[in-house]
Amino acid sequence: MNSLKIFCLSLDPDHLHSIQKLSYIPVGLGQANFGDGWMQDKKGNNIANKNLNYGEYTFHYWLWKNYLDQLNSDWVGFCQYRKFFLQKHVNEKDIPFHILEKNIIKSIPSELNIYDCILGEKFFVDKYKFKFFKKNFIKIALSPSVIFFKKKRSIKFHFDVFHGEGNLDLAIDLLENENREAFRDFVNLKTSFNPHNMFICKKNLLKDYYESVFPWLKKCESIFGFSKLQGYGMKRIYGFLAERYLSYWFQKYTNVIEYPILFKDLSDYKNF
């Protein structure tokens, strides 16, 4: 059996007990008052002030710069207070806490040694036609073929609709040569990606991923900045860029297996 540490990121200090009961490491992000028992991203070398725009990546940055070398584990993983990796699909809509605890990933069995990374099951952007129509009617009107040909609804098309026309291309232009055109092909040709910035990987891969994604995101700040980002789709643009890049990077450089992700808010268990 391989050792595994999973960080569970939350915006709510009331989630501490639930996260500890799941045997995960509690990470508090945002402006709430987190006390003892929480890891945070505000000390040492940090970009905590960018959390509104970077999301969970302010903790990834803190981990990279302050704590990665101290991690004593074969595998490292990340989940969120309302999204969890499951060992297998669970059909219960209102899942009791003890069932959640029983079915989340807590260890890496030896048979997974042939893999390097666990990602969430793919999100298929070509299955959400009506959301496209509602979000950006003008773009749909200018590209009517996407209504009838799902393969035209690529990752890039989806990003253009929800996060600004052409913004993904502008960001990709800033990538280093090694990944620039390969990532461009990925978003133009693929119709799915692994969502939610959630992953579990062998520890030795984390530094390589961070050394690729963070310099790129920093360059992207020269284009998008912070003060003029309006609406959720733009305000969190750095997190959304990283989400697409994560899917590309781990699929290109590692041997990936996919596991289901369950949506369940820990706030539902405050009184359990």
C-alpha positions in Angstrom: 0.0 0.0 0.0 1.3 3.5 -0.9 1.1 6.4 1.5 -1.4 9.2 0.5 -2.1 12.6 1.9 -5.2 14.4 0.6 -5.8 18.1 1.2 -9.5 19.1 1.5 -10.0 22.8 0.6 -12.8 24.8 2.2 -14.1 28.4 2.6 -16.0 27.6 5.8 -14.3 27.1 9.2 -17.3 25.0 10.3 -16.1 22.2 8.1 -13.1 21.4 10.2 -14.7 18.5 12.1 -16.1 16.9 9.0 -12.8 17.0 7.1 -10.9 15.6 10.0 -13.5 12.8 10.3 -12.7 11.9 6.6 -9.0 11.7 7.6 -8.2 14.5 5.2 -6.0 17.6 5.8 -8.2 20.7 6.3 -7.1 23.7 4.2 -8.8 27.1 4.8 -9.0 29.6 1.9 -10.5 33.0 1.6 -11.2 35.7 4.2 -12.9 33.6 6.9 -11.3 33.3 10.3 -9.7 29.8 10.4 -8.3 28.7 13.7 -6.2 25.8 14.9 -6.3 22.6 12.9 -6.3 24.4 9.5 -3.6 24.8 7.0 -3.7 28.1 5.1 -2.1 29.9 2.3 -1.3 33.3 4.0 2.1 32.8 5.5 5.5 32.5 4.0 5.9 32.9 0.2 2.2 33.3 -0.9 -0.3 34.8 -3.3 -3.3 34.6 -0.9 -4.4 38.1 -2.0 -5.2 36.6 -5.4 -7.5 33.9 -4.1 -10.7 35.5 -5.6 -9.2 35.1 -9.0 -6.9 32.0 -8.6 -9.2 30.0 -6.4 -7.6 26.8 -5.1 -4.3 27.6 -6.9 -3.3 30.1 -4.1 -2.9 27.0 -1.9 -1.1 25.1 -4.6 1.3 28.0 -4.9 1.8 28.1 -1.1 2.4 24.3 -1.1 4.9 24.6 -3.9 6.9 27.4 -2.3 6.7 26.5 1.4 5.8 22.9 2.1 6.3 20.6 -0.8 9.7 19.3 0.4 8.3 18.5 3.8 5.5 16.3 2.4 6.2 12.7 3.6 4.0 10.8 1.3 4.1 8.7 -1.9 1.0 10.3 -3.3 -0.7 13.7 -2.8 -4.2 14.6 -3.6 -6.7 17.5 -3.5 -10.4 17.7 -3.1 -12.9 20.3 -2.1 -15.6 20.8 0.6 -18.3 19.9 -1.9 -16.5 17.6 -4.3 -14.9 14.3 -3.5 -13.1 11.5 -5.3 -15.0 8.2 -4.9 -13.7 4.7 -5.3 -16.7 3.9 -7.3 -20.0 5.4 -8.3 -22.5 5.9 -5.5 -26.2 6.4 -6.5 -27.6 7.8 -3.4 -28.7 11.4 -3.9 -28.6 12.4 -0.2 -25.6 10.3 0.9 -25.2 9.9 4.6 -21.9 10.9 6.1 -20.9 7.3 7.0 -21.5 6.2 3.4 -19.4 9.2 2.1 -16.6 8.3 4.5 -16.7 4.7 3.4 -16.5 5.4 -0.3 -14.0 8.3 -0.7 -10.4 7.6 -1.7 -8.2 7.2 1.3 -5.4 5.0 0.1 -3.6 4.0 -3.1 -3.6 0.2 -3.6 -0.5 -1.4 -5.0 -2.4 -2.2 -8.3 -2.5 1.5 -9.1 1.3 1.7 -9.2 1.2 1.5 -13.0 -0.5 4.9 -12.9 0.9 8.2 -12.0 -2.2 10.3 -11.5 -5.9 10.1 -10.7 -8.2 12.6 -12.4 -11.9 13.1 -12.2 -14.1 11.5 -14.9 -14.2 13.7 -18.0 -16.7 16.6 -18.4 -18.0 16.6 -22.0 -18.6 20.1 -23.3 -20.5 18.8 -26.3 -23.4 17.7 -24.1 -24.5 21.1 -22.9 -26.1 22.7 -26.0 -28.8 24.7 -24.2 -26.3 26.2 -21.7 -24.3 27.4 -24.7 -27.4 29.1 -26.2 -28.3 30.9 -23.0 -24.8 32.0 -22.2 -23.7 33.5 -25.5 -26.4 33.6 -28.1 -24.4 35.9 -30.4 -21.5 33.4 -30.7 -23.9 30.5 -31.3 -25.6 32.6 -34.1 -22.3 33.2 -35.7 -21.4 29.5 -35.5 -24.7 27.7 -36.2 -23.0 24.5 -37.1 -22.3 23.8 -33.4 -26.0 23.1 -33.0 -25.8 20.1 -35.3 -22.2 19.0 -35.1 -21.1 18.2 -31.5 -17.5 17.8 -32.4 -17.4 21.5 -33.2 -18.1 22.2 -29.6 -14.5 21.9 -28.5 -12.9 22.9 -25.2 -11.8 26.2 -26.8 -15.4 26.9 -28.0 -16.7 26.2 -24.5 -14.1 28.5 -23.0 -14.9 31.3 -25.5 -18.5 31.1 -24.6 -18.1 31.1 -20.8 -14.9 33.0 -20.2 -14.5 35.5 -23.0 -14.0 35.2 -26.8 -10.3 34.6 -27.7 -9.0 34.7 -24.1 -7.8 31.1 -24.2 -5.8 31.8 -27.4 -4.3 34.9 -25.9 -3.2 32.9 -22.8 -1.8 30.0 -24.8 0.3 32.4 -26.8 2.2 33.0 -23.5 3.0 29.3 -22.9 6.6 28.2 -23.3 7.5 26.5 -26.6 7.4 23.0 -25.2 3.7 23.0 -24.5 2.2 25.9 -26.5 1.1 24.2 -29.7 0.3 20.9 -28.1 -2.0 22.6 -25.6 -3.6 24.6 -28.4 -4.3 21.4 -30.4 -5.7 19.9 -27.2 -8.3 22.6 -26.6 -9.2 22.9 -30.3 -9.6 19.1 -31.0 -10.9 17.7 -27.7 -14.5 17.9 -26.5 -13.8 16.9 -22.9 -11.5 17.7 -20.0 -11.0 16.5 -16.4 -12.8 19.1 -14.3 -12.7 20.9 -11.0 -8.9 21.3 -10.6 -9.0 18.0 -8.6 -6.2 15.4 -8.9 -4.2 12.9 -7.0 -0.7 12.2 -8.2 2.7 10.8 -7.2 4.5 13.4 -5.1 7.5 13.6 -7.4 5.2 15.0 -10.2 3.9 18.0 -8.3 7.0 20.1 -8.6 7.1 19.6 -12.4 3.5 20.5 -12.8 3.8 23.6 -10.6 6.9 24.8 -12.5 4.9 24.6 -15.7 1.6 26.1 -14.7 2.5 29.0 -12.3 5.0 30.8 -14.6 2.3 30.7 -17.3 -0.4 32.0 -15.1 1.9 34.8 -13.9 2.4 35.8 -17.6 -1.4 35.8 -18.1 -1.8 38.5 -15.5 -0.2 40.9 -18.0 -3.2 40.3 -20.2 -6.1 39.9 -17.9 -5.0 41.7 -14.7 -7.4 41.8 -11.8 -9.3 45.0 -11.5 -11.4 44.7 -14.6 -12.5 41.1 -14.3 -16.3 41.1 -14.0 -18.7 38.2 -13.5 -17.8 34.7 -12.3 -16.6 33.4 -15.7 -13.9 36.2 -15.8 -13.2 36.8 -12.2 -11.9 33.3 -11.8 -10.2 33.1 -15.2 -6.9 32.0 -13.8 -8.5 29.0 -12.1 -10.4 28.1 -15.3 -7.2 28.4 -17.4 -5.4 26.1 -14.9 -8.3 23.6 -15.0 -7.9 23.1 -18.7 -4.1 23.0 -18.5 -4.2 20.5 -15.7 -6.2 18.1 -17.8 -3.8 18.5 -20.8 -0.5 18.4 -18.7 -1.3 15.2 -16.7 -2.7 13.4 -19.8 0.5 14.3 -21.8 3.2 13.6 -19.2 1.7 10.9 -16.9 -0.2 7.7 -17.0 -3.7 8.7 -15.9 -6.7 6.7 -14.5 -10.1 8.4 -14.0 -12.3 8.1 -10.9 -15.8 9.5 -10.2 -16.3 12.8 -8.4 -19.2 13.2 -6.0 -20.9 16.6 -5.4 -21.8 16.8 -1.8 -21.5 19.9 0.4 -20.1 19.3 3.9 -22.4 22.0 5.2 -25.1 19.4 5.0 -23.4 17.5 7.8 -23.0 20.3 10.3 -25.3 18.7 12.8 -24.4 15.1 12.2 
